[in-house]
Amino acid sequence: MENKINKSNNNNSNLVEMIKSACFDLQFRRDVRRERLNSPTYYRWKAQFIILANKEKEKTLYKLKEKLNCGKLYFDKKGNLRFIIQKIDDLNNNLAQFLKEIKNNLPSKKQKEIALWLKAVEIIYKYKGKKLLRWQKNDFKEILNLYNVISKIKQKSKKEAKWISEAKIILESIQ
């Protein structure tokens, strides 16, 4: 019995270690539909969860995928193992719960990043399938602020992300 408990704790600690190195990505996307008449441009907020690892971590990532019951696991062109969750339903319903369960085992900086990212995921989920101009201005402003704070935590470059200026323009257009 004790052996099973130790094995379970070891599996959880392996999963926690993987989460420590995970990327909690939040981005404002611009998509141009060139195949459509007049090539319309669409903007949207997108969140994704990504773990890059080497082949030795394959078993651990499969366990994480199984535990979360979502995501894709594959080898990229460079031979890195990549686990990714992009569907907002999976991020909000599956991953969020798991992160809340293990948050106390993570460094405080990562806890803060995850808490902010989860707030952004909740907002994106709330407006799933709705045009940006239908969002409440407070929520759009909040996700833009969350993006800025998360960027500072991650210590990304001081250069503004590619489409954030468009996000600010859209924010001003929301009634």
Order of alpha helices (4+ residues) and beta strands (2+ residues): alpha-beta-beta-alpha-beta-beta-alpha-alpha-alpha-alpha
